[in-house]
Amino acid sequence: MENYNDILMRTGQLTEVSRTEKCAIDCISIYPVEIKSSCDVLDGRLPNQIINGILTFGGSIVVLDKNMLIELH
């Protein structure tokens, strides 16, 4: 059921952007972006956030601070 809701959410967002920007839906790509700085703590939630972004939108972008040390548990 959750995947179905994700598909509906994505379709609704694409339809709204298509209407607002007056362009075809197949020309639109939406990617969730996770921005992490050196002040953020990376834990087991990050992989889940990335996977949810991929499953919902077909892709995900993670931006890390240049001083970020990744240590996932």
N, CA, C and O atoms as CSV, one atom per row, in Angstrom:
chain,resi,resn,atom,element,x,y,z
A,1,MET,N,N,0.823,-1.195,0.000
A,1,MET,CA,C,0.000,0.000,0.000
A,1,MET,C,C,0.867,1.259,0.000
A,1,MET,O,O,0.531,2.242,-0.659
A,2,GLU,N,N,1.976,1.234,0.733
A,2,GLU,CA,C,2.851,2.401,0.808
A,2,GLU,C,C,3.436,2.741,-0.561
A,2,GLU,O,O,3.519,3.913,-0.928
A,3,ASN,N,N,3.843,1.712,-1.322
A,3,ASN,CA,C,4.374,1.959,-2.662
A,3,ASN,C,C,3.317,2.595,-3.557
A,3,ASN,O,O,3.635,3.466,-4.367
A,4,TYR,N,N,2.073,2.171,-3.420
A,4,TYR,CA,C,0.980,2.742,-4.193
A,4,TYR,C,C,0.808,4.218,-3.861
A,4,TYR,O,O,0.616,5.040,-4.757
A,5,ASN,N,N,0.874,4.556,-2.581
A,5,ASN,CA,C,0.771,5.957,-2.161
A,5,ASN,C,C,1.933,6.775,-2.713
A,5,ASN,O,O,1.746,7.924,-3.112
A,6,ASP,N,N,3.136,6.191,-2.741
A,6,ASP,CA,C,4.297,6.880,-3.301
A,6,ASP,C,C,4.099,7.183,-4.783
A,6,ASP,O,O,4.449,8.264,-5.257
A,7,ILE,N,N,3.541,6.225,-5.505
A,7,ILE,CA,C,3.285,6.417,-6.939
A,7,ILE,C,C,2.258,7.524,-7.142
A,7,ILE,O,O,2.423,8.367,-8.024
A,8,LEU,N,N,1.204,7.531,-6.339
A,8,LEU,CA,C,0.191,8.579,-6.442
A,8,LEU,C,C,0.771,9.948,-6.117
A,8,LEU,O,O,0.466,10.931,-6.792
A,9,MET,N,N,1.612,10.012,-5.079
A,9,MET,CA,C,2.226,11.274,-4.695
A,9,MET,C,C,3.101,11.792,-5.834
A,9,MET,O,O,3.035,12.969,-6.188
A,10,ARG,N,N,3.912,10.916,-6.401
A,10,ARG,CA,C,4.803,11.317,-7.484
A,10,ARG,C,C,4.000,11.777,-8.700
A,10,ARG,O,O,4.338,12.789,-9.315
A,11,THR,N,N,2.958,11.056,-9.047
A,11,THR,CA,C,2.121,11.419,-10.189
A,11,THR,C,C,1.461,12.771,-9.970
A,11,THR,O,O,1.394,13.586,-10.890
A,12,GLY,N,N,0.977,13.012,-8.769
A,12,GLY,CA,C,0.359,14.299,-8.450
A,12,GLY,C,C,1.341,15.449,-8.557
A,12,GLY,O,O,1.001,16.513,-9.073
A,13,GLN,N,N,2.563,15.239,-8.069
A,13,GLN,CA,C,3.585,16.279,-8.148
A,13,GLN,C,C,3.956,16.569,-9.599
A,13,GLN,O,O,4.073,17.728,-9.997
A,14,LEU,N,N,4.137,15.521,-10.379
A,14,LEU,CA,C,4.486,15.707,-11.786
A,14,LEU,C,C,3.371,16.424,-12.548
A,14,LEU,O,O,3.644,17.289,-13.381
A,15,THR,N,N,2.133,16.069,-12.269
A,15,THR,CA,C,0.995,16.710,-12.926
A,15,THR,C,C,0.947,18.194,-12.585
A,15,THR,O,O,0.727,19.027,-13.464
A,16,GLU,N,N,1.149,18.527,-11.322
A,16,GLU,CA,C,1.122,19.926,-10.892
A,16,GLU,C,C,2.239,20.732,-11.543
A,16,GLU,O,O,1.997,21.838,-12.027
A,17,VAL,N,N,3.460,20.198,-11.565
A,17,VAL,CA,C,4.584,20.898,-12.205
A,17,VAL,C,C,4.328,21.045,-13.699
A,17,VAL,O,O,4.619,22.090,-14.280
A,18,SER,N,N,3.791,20.015,-14.316
A,18,SER,CA,C,3.497,20.053,-15.744
A,18,SER,C,C,2.496,21.165,-16.067
A,18,SER,O,O,2.670,21.895,-17.043
A,19,ARG,N,N,1.478,21.289,-15.269
A,19,ARG,CA,C,0.474,22.350,-15.479
A,19,ARG,C,C,1.072,23.730,-15.252
A,19,ARG,O,O,0.868,24.644,-16.051
A,20,THR,N,N,1.811,23.876,-14.160
A,20,THR,CA,C,2.382,25.172,-13.807
A,20,THR,C,C,3.405,25.639,-14.837
A,20,THR,O,O,3.393,26.796,-15.257
A,21,GLU,N,N,4.282,24.736,-15.235
A,21,GLU,CA,C,5.371,25.085,-16.150
A,21,GLU,C,C,5.002,24.907,-17.622
A,21,GLU,O,O,5.784,25.247,-18.509
A,22,LYS,N,N,3.814,24.374,-17.873
A,22,LYS,CA,C,3.319,24.146,-19.241
A,22,LYS,C,C,4.306,23.334,-20.077
A,22,LYS,O,O,4.758,23.759,-21.140
A,23,CYS,N,N,4.622,22.150,-19.555
A,23,CYS,CA,C,5.509,21.235,-20.275
A,23,CYS,C,C,4.999,19.808,-20.104
A,23,CYS,O,O,4.163,19.529,-19.245
A,24,ALA,N,N,5.513,18.921,-20.929
A,24,ALA,CA,C,5.093,17.521,-20.875
A,24,ALA,C,C,5.651,16.837,-19.629
A,24,ALA,O,O,6.780,17.098,-19.216
A,25,ILE,N,N,4.845,15.960,-19.041
A,25,ILE,CA,C,5.274,15.245,-17.837
A,25,ILE,C,C,6.541,14.432,-18.079
A,25,ILE,O,O,7.395,14.347,-17.196
A,26,ASP,N,N,6.673,13.838,-19.254
A,26,ASP,CA,C,7.847,12.999,-19.506
A,26,ASP,C,C,9.139,13.804,-19.650
A,26,ASP,O,O,10.209,13.216,-19.801
A,27,CYS,N,N,9.062,15.132,-19.607
A,27,CYS,CA,C,10.257,15.990,-19.668
A,27,CYS,C,C,10.699,16.432,-18.272
A,27,CYS,O,O,11.673,17.173,-18.138
A,28,ILE,N,N,9.998,15.986,-17.239
A,28,ILE,CA,C,10.264,16.435,-15.873
A,28,ILE,C,C,10.953,15.329,-15.081
A,28,ILE,O,O,10.540,14.169,-15.118
A,29,SER,N,N,12.001,15.704,-14.371
A,29,SER,CA,C,12.665,14.784,-13.436
A,29,SER,C,C,12.726,15.459,-12.074
A,29,SER,O,O,13.175,16.600,-11.962
A,30,ILE,N,N,12.279,14.762,-11.046
A,30,ILE,CA,C,12.323,15.275,-9.675
A,30,ILE,C,C,13.219,14.338,-8.870
A,30,ILE,O,O,13.018,13.124,-8.861
A,31,TYR,N,N,14.204,14.916,-8.198
A,31,TYR,CA,C,15.105,14.130,-7.361
A,31,TYR,C,C,15.133,14.716,-5.952
A,31,TYR,O,O,15.372,15.912,-5.788
A,32,PRO,N,N,14.894,13.898,-4.944
A,32,PRO,CA,C,15.066,14.387,-3.578
A,32,PRO,C,C,16.550,14.572,-3.289
A,32,PRO,O,O,17.384,13.791,-3.748
A,33,VAL,N,N,16.870,15.609,-2.527
A,33,VAL,CA,C,18.262,15.915,-2.205
A,33,VAL,C,C,18.433,15.869,-0.690
A,33,VAL,O,O,17.707,16.533,0.050
A,34,GLU,N,N,19.401,15.080,-0.244
A,34,GLU,CA,C,19.785,15.034,1.167
A,34,GLU,C,C,21.072,15.837,1.301
A,34,GLU,O,O,22.082,15.491,0.687
A,35,ILE,N,N,21.051,16.904,2.096
A,35,ILE,CA,C,22.240,17.734,2.301
A,35,ILE,C,C,22.748,17.474,3.706
A,35,ILE,O,O,22.028,17.665,4.686
A,36,LYS,N,N,24.000,17.035,3.793
A,36,LYS,CA,C,24.593,16.702,5.087
A,36,LYS,C,C,25.861,17.530,5.282
A,36,LYS,O,O,26.729,17.565,4.409
A,37,SER,N,N,25.960,18.190,6.421
A,37,SER,CA,C,27.150,18.976,6.735
A,37,SER,C,C,27.990,18.236,7.765
A,37,SER,O,O,27.592,17.185,8.269
A,38,SER,N,N,29.152,18.792,8.072
A,38,SER,CA,C,30.023,18.153,9.050
A,38,SER,C,C,29.411,18.186,10.456
A,38,SER,O,O,29.895,17.497,11.354
A,39,CYS,N,N,28.360,18.974,10.652
A,39,CYS,CA,C,27.673,19.033,11.950
A,39,CYS,C,C,26.618,17.930,12.080
A,39,CYS,O,O,26.147,17.654,13.184
A,40,ASP,N,N,26.247,17.303,10.969
A,40,ASP,CA,C,25.229,16.255,10.992
A,40,ASP,C,C,25.831,14.923,11.412
A,40,ASP,O,O,26.995,14.632,11.138
A,41,VAL,N,N,25.014,14.127,12.079
A,41,VAL,CA,C,25.405,12.776,12.433
A,41,VAL,C,C,24.774,11.829,11.424
A,41,VAL,O,O,23.556,11.824,11.248
A,42,LEU,N,N,25.594,11.035,10.766
A,42,LEU,CA,C,25.072,10.060,9.810
A,42,LEU,C,C,24.823,8.754,10.540
A,42,LEU,O,O,25.712,8.214,11.198
A,43,ASP,N,N,23.629,8.265,10.418
A,43,ASP,CA,C,23.288,7.002,11.058
A,43,ASP,C,C,22.513,6.140,10.069
A,43,ASP,O,O,22.531,6.399,8.866
A,44,GLY,N,N,21.848,5.139,10.565
A,44,GLY,CA,C,21.153,4.191,9.712
A,44,GLY,C,C,19.981,4.761,8.942
A,44,GLY,O,O,19.434,4.088,8.068
A,45,ARG,N,N,19.576,6.002,9.248
A,45,ARG,CA,C,18.453,6.611,8.530
A,45,ARG,C,C,18.828,7.020,7.107
A,45,ARG,O,O,17.977,7.007,6.217
A,46,LEU,N,N,20.099,7.386,6.882
A,46,LEU,CA,C,20.503,7.876,5.565
A,46,LEU,C,C,20.271,6.850,4.456
A,46,LEU,O,O,19.708,7.207,3.421
A,47,PRO,N,N,20.685,5.584,4.629
A,47,PRO,CA,C,20.389,4.616,3.564
A,47,PRO,C,C,18.891,4.479,3.293
A,47,PRO,O,O,18.480,4.319,2.143
A,48,ASN,N,N,18.075,4.540,4.347
A,48,ASN,CA,C,16.623,4.455,4.165
A,48,ASN,C,C,16.084,5.669,3.412
A,48,ASN,O,O,15.191,5.538,2.574
A,49,GLN,N,N,16.627,6.850,3.709
A,49,GLN,CA,C,16.198,8.053,3.005
A,49,GLN,C,C,16.555,7.957,1.522
A,49,GLN,O,O,15.761,8.339,0.662
A,50,ILE,N,N,17.733,7.454,1.231
A,50,ILE,CA,C,18.171,7.303,-0.154
A,50,ILE,C,C,17.301,6.289,-0.884
A,50,ILE,O,O,16.859,6.541,-2.005
A,51,ILE,N,N,17.055,5.150,-0.257
A,51,ILE,CA,C,16.225,4.111,-0.876
A,51,ILE,C,C,14.807,4.626,-1.102
A,51,ILE,O,O,14.225,4.378,-2.158
A,52,ASN,N,N,14.244,5.337,-0.129
A,52,ASN,CA,C,12.900,5.889,-0.299
A,52,ASN,C,C,12.862,6.879,-1.461
A,52,ASN,O,O,11.896,6.907,-2.223
A,53,GLY,N,N,13.906,7.688,-1.597
A,53,GLY,CA,C,13.969,8.623,-2.714
A,53,GLY,C,C,14.024,7.910,-4.047
A,53,GLY,O,O,13.367,8.319,-5.004
A,54,ILE,N,N,14.804,6.844,-4.113
A,54,ILE,CA,C,14.921,6.075,-5.354
A,54,ILE,C,C,13.598,5.398,-5.689
A,54,ILE,O,O,13.162,5.422,-6.840
A,55,LEU,N,N,12.955,4.793,-4.689
A,55,LEU,CA,C,11.692,4.097,-4.938
A,55,LEU,C,C,10.562,5.067,-5.293
A,55,LEU,O,O,9.688,4.734,-6.093
A,56,THR,N,N,10.577,6.252,-4.707
A,56,THR,CA,C,9.507,7.212,-4.950
A,56,THR,C,C,9.723,8.017,-6.223
A,56,THR,O,O,8.792,8.227,-7.001
A,57,PHE,N,N,10.968,8.468,-6.432
A,57,PHE,CA,C,11.233,9.387,-7.535
A,57,PHE,C,C,12.137,8.814,-8.617
A,57,PHE,O,O,12.340,9.455,-9.648
A,58,GLY,N,N,12.679,7.632,-8.407
A,58,GLY,CA,C,13.561,7.032,-9.408
A,58,GLY,C,C,14.997,7.472,-9.277
A,58,GLY,O,O,15.830,7.088,-10.099
A,59,GLY,N,N,15.319,8.266,-8.269
A,59,GLY,CA,C,16.693,8.712,-8.060
A,59,GLY,C,C,16.802,9.464,-6.753
A,59,GLY,O,O,15.793,9.827,-6.149
A,60,SER,N,N,18.023,9.697,-6.317
A,60,SER,CA,C,18.273,10.417,-5.077
A,60,SER,C,C,19.650,11.046,-5.159
A,60,SER,O,O,20.569,10.456,-5.728
A,61,ILE,N,N,19.804,12.228,-4.599
A,61,ILE,CA,C,21.086,12.929,-4.605
A,61,ILE,C,C,21.484,13.190,-3.157
A,61,ILE,O,O,20.673,13.666,-2.363
A,62,VAL,N,N,22.726,12.880,-2.813
A,62,VAL,CA,C,23.256,13.151,-1.484
A,62,VAL,C,C,24.408,14.133,-1.641
A,62,VAL,O,O,25.350,13.880,-2.393
A,63,VAL,N,N,24.330,15.250,-0.933
A,63,VAL,CA,C,25.380,16.261,-0.958
A,63,VAL,C,C,26.051,16.249,0.412
A,63,VAL,O,O,25.413,16.486,1.438
A,64,LEU,N,N,27.359,15.967,0.404
A,64,LEU,CA,C,28.109,15.905,1.651
A,64,LEU,C,C,29.074,17.079,1.746
A,64,LEU,O,O,29.649,17.502,0.744
A,65,ASP,N,N,29.245,17.598,2.948
A,65,ASP,CA,C,30.232,18.629,3.219
A,65,ASP,C,C,31.612,18.062,2.882
A,65,ASP,O,O,31.843,16.869,3.079
A,66,LYS,N,N,32.510,18.869,2.393
A,66,LYS,CA,C,33.830,18.367,1.997
A,66,LYS,C,C,34.615,17.803,3.174
A,66,LYS,O,O,35.551,17.029,2.975
A,67,ASN,N,N,34.252,18.176,4.389
A,67,ASN,CA,C,34.940,17.662,5.572
A,67,ASN,C,C,34.191,16.495,6.218
A,67,ASN,O,O,34.524,16.068,7.323
A,68,MET,N,N,33.187,15.990,5.523
A,68,MET,CA,C,32.333,14.944,6.093
A,68,MET,C,C,33.049,13.590,6.080
A,68,MET,O,O,33.622,13.184,5.069
A,69,LEU,N,N,33.003,12.917,7.199
A,69,LEU,CA,C,33.506,11.557,7.309
A,69,LEU,C,C,32.304,10.635,7.413
A,69,LEU,O,O,31.494,10.768,8.331
A,70,ILE,N,N,32.183,9.710,6.486
A,70,ILE,CA,C,31.014,8.821,6.470
A,70,ILE,C,C,31.320,7.579,7.302
A,70,ILE,O,O,32.304,6.874,7.077
A,71,GLU,N,N,30.448,7.344,8.260
A,71,GLU,CA,C,30.562,6.137,9.069
A,71,GLU,C,C,29.153,5.669,9.360
A,71,GLU,O,O,28.535,6.123,10.323
A,72,LEU,N,N,28.644,4.785,8.558
A,72,LEU,CA,C,27.295,4.276,8.742
A,72,LEU,C,C,27.327,3.008,9.576
A,72,LEU,O,O,28.179,2.144,9.367
A,73,HIS,N,N,26.411,2.895,10.512
A,73,HIS,CA,C,26.331,1.720,11.391
A,73,HIS,C,C,25.067,0.966,11.113
A,73,HIS,O,O,24.806,-0.057,11.746
